Amino acid sequence: MANMEHIFISIKSVCMQHRLVGKIIKLFKQKGFHFVAMVFLQASEEAALQ
């Protein structure tokens, strides 16, 4: 079995607003990364202020 590493990628809301998420994912795939899960979260205002 291949040596696998896990990484965390955070995409800022400005990228979401400019609809760049697909392009960002495409760049990672071109570099040979494989996505096994994606979670879209929006922090509450209270959590963001902390």
N, CA, C and O atoms as a printed pandas DataFrame, in Angstrom:
     atom_number atom_name residue_name chain_id  residue_number  x_coord  y_coord  z_coord
0              1         N          MET        A               1    0.849   -1.185    0.000
1              2        CA          MET        A               1    0.000    0.000    0.000
2              3         C          MET        A               1    0.888    1.239    0.000
3              4         O          MET        A               1    1.915    1.270    0.678
4              5         N          ALA        A               2    0.504    2.237   -0.742
5              6        CA          ALA        A               2    1.296    3.457   -0.871
6              7         C          ALA        A               2    1.273    4.266    0.421
7              8         O          ALA        A               2    0.316    4.210    1.194
8              9         N          ASN        A               3    2.348    5.016    0.635
9             10        CA          ASN        A               3    2.417    5.916    1.777
10            11         C          ASN        A               3    1.464    7.086    1.517
11            12         O          ASN        A               3    1.612    7.819    0.539
12            13         N          MET        A               4    0.488    7.244    2.409
13            14        CA          MET        A               4   -0.512    8.294    2.199
14            15         C          MET        A               4   -0.406    9.336    3.291
15            16         O          MET        A               4   -0.250    9.005    4.467
16            17         N          GLU        A               5   -0.491   10.579    2.905
17            18        CA          GLU        A               5   -0.504   11.688    3.842
18            19         C          GLU        A               5   -1.861   12.366    3.764
19            20         O          GLU        A               5   -2.510   12.374    2.718
20            21         N          HIS        A               6   -2.272   12.927    4.874
21            22        CA          HIS        A               6   -3.520   13.686    4.913
22            23         C          HIS        A               6   -3.174   15.162    5.040
23            24         O          HIS        A               6   -2.314   15.540    5.835
24            25         N          ILE        A               7   -3.840   15.983    4.261
25            26        CA          ILE        A               7   -3.622   17.422    4.354
26            27         C          ILE        A               7   -4.966   18.113    4.519
27            28         O          ILE        A               7   -6.012   17.569    4.165
28            29         N          PHE        A               8   -4.917   19.298    5.051
29            30        CA          PHE        A               8   -6.112   20.122    5.243
30            31         C          PHE        A               8   -5.997   21.325    4.322
31            32         O          PHE        A               8   -4.975   22.011    4.313
32            33         N          ILE        A               9   -7.029   21.575    3.561
33            34        CA          ILE        A               9   -7.061   22.722    2.655
34            35         C          ILE        A               9   -8.225   23.612    3.074
35            36         O          ILE        A               9   -9.361   23.150    3.175
36            37         N          SER        A              10   -7.944   24.864    3.312
37            38        CA          SER        A              10   -8.978   25.824    3.664
38            39         C          SER        A              10   -9.105   26.831    2.531
39            40         O          SER        A              10   -8.123   27.450    2.120
40            41         N          ILE        A              11  -10.304   26.984    2.041
41            42        CA          ILE        A              11  -10.560   27.923    0.951
42            43         C          ILE        A              11  -11.368   29.076    1.525
43            44         O          ILE        A              11  -12.453   28.872    2.068
44            45         N          LYS        A              12  -10.844   30.269    1.406
45            46        CA          LYS        A              12  -11.492   31.440    1.995
46            47         C          LYS        A              12  -12.784   31.794    1.261
47            48         O          LYS        A              12  -12.994   31.427    0.105
48            49         N          SER        A              13  -13.633   32.517    1.974
49            50        CA          SER        A              13  -14.950   32.852    1.427
50            51         C          SER        A              13  -14.863   33.699    0.155
51            52         O          SER        A              13  -15.744   33.617   -0.700
52            53         N          VAL        A              14  -13.821   34.502    0.024
53            54        CA          VAL        A              14  -13.685   35.323   -1.186
54            55         C          VAL        A              14  -13.536   34.422   -2.422
55            56         O          VAL        A              14  -13.997   34.780   -3.505
56            57         N          CYS        A              15  -12.903   33.268   -2.266
57            58        CA          CYS        A              15  -12.790   32.316   -3.390
58            59         C          CYS        A              15  -14.151   31.727   -3.718
59            60         O          CYS        A              15  -14.467   31.471   -4.880
60            61         N          MET        A              16  -14.956   31.513   -2.678
61            62        CA          MET        A              16  -16.307   31.000   -2.899
62            63         C          MET        A              16  -17.133   32.049   -3.655
63            64         O          MET        A              16  -17.879   31.717   -4.576
64            65         N          GLN        A              17  -16.992   33.312   -3.256
65            66        CA          GLN        A              17  -17.756   34.385   -3.887
66            67         C          GLN        A              17  -17.371   34.554   -5.351
67            68         O          GLN        A              17  -18.216   34.879   -6.184
68            69         N          HIS        A              18  -16.101   34.334   -5.665
69            70        CA          HIS        A              18  -15.628   34.481   -7.045
70            71         C          HIS        A              18  -15.693   33.172   -7.826
71            72         O          HIS        A              18  -15.211   33.081   -8.955
72            73         N          ARG        A              19  -16.298   32.159   -7.201
73            74        CA          ARG        A              19  -16.519   30.845   -7.832
74            75         C          ARG        A              19  -15.212   30.223   -8.334
75            76         O          ARG        A              19  -15.123   29.771   -9.475
76            77         N          LEU        A              20  -14.207   30.209   -7.463
77            78        CA          LEU        A              20  -12.899   29.666   -7.823
78            79         C          LEU        A              20  -12.640   28.282   -7.251
79            80         O          LEU        A              20  -11.573   27.711   -7.473
80            81         N          VAL        A              21  -13.589   27.742   -6.527
81            82        CA          VAL        A              21  -13.381   26.455   -5.859
82            83         C          VAL        A              21  -13.067   25.358   -6.870
83            84         O          VAL        A              21  -12.150   24.565   -6.652
84            85         N          GLY        A              22  -13.800   25.301   -7.952
85            86        CA          GLY        A              22  -13.562   24.282   -8.975
86            87         C          GLY        A              22  -12.167   24.381   -9.568
87            88         O          GLY        A              22  -11.515   23.363   -9.800
88            89         N          LYS        A              23  -11.712   25.584   -9.812
89            90        CA          LYS        A              23  -10.368   25.783  -10.359
90            91         C          LYS        A              23   -9.302   25.372   -9.354
91            92         O          LYS        A              23   -8.279   24.797   -9.726
92            93         N          ILE        A              24   -9.541   25.668   -8.084
93            94        CA          ILE        A              24   -8.582   25.298   -7.041
94            95         C          ILE        A              24   -8.494   23.777   -6.928
95            96         O          ILE        A              24   -7.397   23.224   -6.848
96            97         N          ILE        A              25   -9.636   23.104   -6.920
97            98        CA          ILE        A              25   -9.651   21.643   -6.854
98            99         C          ILE        A              25   -8.955   21.055   -8.072
99           100         O          ILE        A              25   -8.198   20.092   -7.948
100          101         N          LYS        A              26   -9.203   21.618   -9.236
101          102        CA          LYS        A              26   -8.579   21.145  -10.475
102          103         C          LYS        A              26   -7.047   21.241  -10.377
103          104         O          LYS        A              26   -6.342   20.329  -10.808
104          105         N          LEU        A              27   -6.537   22.338   -9.812
105          106        CA          LEU        A              27   -5.087   22.499   -9.659
106          107         C          LEU        A              27   -4.500   21.418   -8.753
107          108         O          LEU        A              27   -3.444   20.863   -9.054
108          109         N          PHE        A              28   -5.174   21.122   -7.660
109          110        CA          PHE        A              28   -4.691   20.070   -6.764
110          111         C          PHE        A              28   -4.707   18.709   -7.460
111          112         O          PHE        A              28   -3.765   17.931   -7.309
112          113         N          LYS        A              29   -5.757   18.415   -8.216
113          114        CA          LYS        A              29   -5.839   17.142   -8.937
114          115         C          LYS        A              29   -4.738   17.037   -9.989
115          116         O          LYS        A              29   -4.169   15.962  -10.183
116          117         N          GLN        A              30   -4.432   18.136  -10.666
117          118        CA          GLN        A              30   -3.363   18.129  -11.661
118          119         C          GLN        A              30   -2.008   17.834  -11.024
119          120         O          GLN        A              30   -1.123   17.271  -11.667
120          121         N          LYS        A              31   -1.852   18.221   -9.749
121          122        CA          LYS        A              31   -0.599   17.956   -9.023
122          123         C          LYS        A              31   -0.550   16.544   -8.468
123          124         O          LYS        A              31    0.448   16.151   -7.863
124          125         N          GLY        A              32   -1.624   15.769   -8.669
125          126        CA          GLY        A              32   -1.623   14.370   -8.256
126          127         C          GLY        A              32   -2.320   14.087   -6.934
127          128         O          GLY        A              32   -2.254   12.963   -6.437
128          129         N          PHE        A              33   -2.982   15.072   -6.355
129          130        CA          PHE        A              33   -3.711   14.849   -5.118
130          131         C          PHE        A              33   -5.045   14.179   -5.422
131          132         O          PHE        A              33   -5.643   14.412   -6.473
132          133         N          HIS        A              34   -5.502   13.350   -4.497
133          134        CA          HIS        A              34   -6.802   12.686   -4.619
134          135         C          HIS        A              34   -7.657   13.098   -3.437
135          136         O          HIS        A              34   -7.227   13.000   -2.288
136          137         N          PHE        A              35   -8.847   13.552   -3.712
137          138        CA          PHE        A              35   -9.763   13.975   -2.654
138          139         C          PHE        A              35  -10.588   12.773   -2.214
139          140         O          PHE        A              35  -11.182   12.080   -3.041
140          141         N          VAL        A              36  -10.620   12.535   -0.922
141          142        CA          VAL        A              36  -11.450   11.455   -0.390
142          143         C          VAL        A              36  -12.648   12.005    0.372
143          144         O          VAL        A              36  -13.606   11.275    0.626
144          145         N          ALA        A              37  -12.604   13.286    0.739
145          146        CA          ALA        A              37  -13.734   13.908    1.435
146          147         C          ALA        A              37  -13.635   15.418    1.301
147          148         O          ALA        A              37  -12.547   15.982    1.192
148          149         N          MET        A              38  -14.796   16.057    1.311
149          150        CA          MET        A              38  -14.865   17.516    1.325
150          151         C          MET        A              38  -15.984   17.911    2.264
151          152         O          MET        A              38  -17.044   17.286    2.296
152          153         N          VAL        A              39  -15.731   18.950    3.020
153          154        CA          VAL        A              39  -16.740   19.472    3.930
154          155         C          VAL        A              39  -16.798   20.977    3.737
155          156         O          VAL        A              39  -15.778   21.662    3.802
156          157         N          PHE        A              40  -17.976   21.476    3.505
157          158        CA          PHE        A              40  -18.168   22.911    3.375
158          159         C          PHE        A              40  -18.778   23.420    4.675
159          160         O          PHE        A              40  -19.887   23.031    5.045
160          161         N          LEU        A              41  -18.058   24.277    5.353
161          162        CA          LEU        A              41  -18.508   24.824    6.629
162          163         C          LEU        A              41  -18.539   26.337    6.570
163          164         O          LEU        A              41  -17.744   26.964    5.870
164          165         N          GLN        A              42  -19.451   26.903    7.300
165          166        CA          GLN        A              42  -19.497   28.349    7.438
166          167         C          GLN        A              42  -19.490   28.638    8.928
167          168         O          GLN        A              42  -20.411   28.252    9.648
168          169         N          ALA        A              43  -18.453   29.315    9.386
169          170        CA          ALA        A              43  -18.322   29.621   10.805
170          171         C          ALA        A              43  -19.372   30.634   11.225
171          172         O          ALA        A              43  -19.723   31.543   10.473
172          173         N          SER        A              44  -19.863   30.457   12.440
173          174        CA          SER        A              44  -20.791   31.448   12.972
174          175         C          SER        A              44  -20.023   32.739   13.249
175          176         O          SER        A              44  -18.797   32.723   13.357
176          177         N          GLU        A              45  -20.730   33.833   13.362
177          178        CA          GLU        A              45  -20.076   35.105   13.626
178          179         C          GLU        A              45  -19.309   35.051   14.951
179          180         O          GLU        A              45  -18.211   35.594   15.071
180          181         N          GLU        A              46  -19.906   34.391   15.934
181          182        CA          GLU        A              46  -19.254   34.266   17.250
182          183         C          GLU        A              46  -17.944   33.491   17.140
183          184         O          GLU        A              46  -16.935   33.903   17.713
184          185         N          ALA        A              47  -17.946   32.380   16.416
185          186        CA          ALA        A              47  -16.735   31.591   16.255
186          187         C          ALA        A              47  -15.679   32.349   15.468
187          188         O          ALA        A              47  -14.488   32.244   15.764
188          189         N          ALA        A              48  -16.102   33.107   14.474
189          190        CA          ALA        A              48  -15.160   33.870   13.663
190          191         C          ALA        A              48  -14.480   34.972   14.473
191          192         O          ALA        A              48  -13.315   35.293   14.242
192          193         N          LEU        A              49  -15.211   35.542   15.413
193          194        CA          LEU        A              49  -14.638   36.609   16.227
194          195         C          LEU        A              49  -13.609   36.093   17.231
195          196         O          LEU        A              49  -12.745   36.844   17.682
196          197         N          GLN        A              50  -13.704   34.814   17.577
197          198        CA          GLN        A              50  -12.717   34.223   18.500
198          199         C          GLN        A              50  -11.438   34.015   17.770
199          200         O          GLN        A              50  -10.468   33.529   18.350
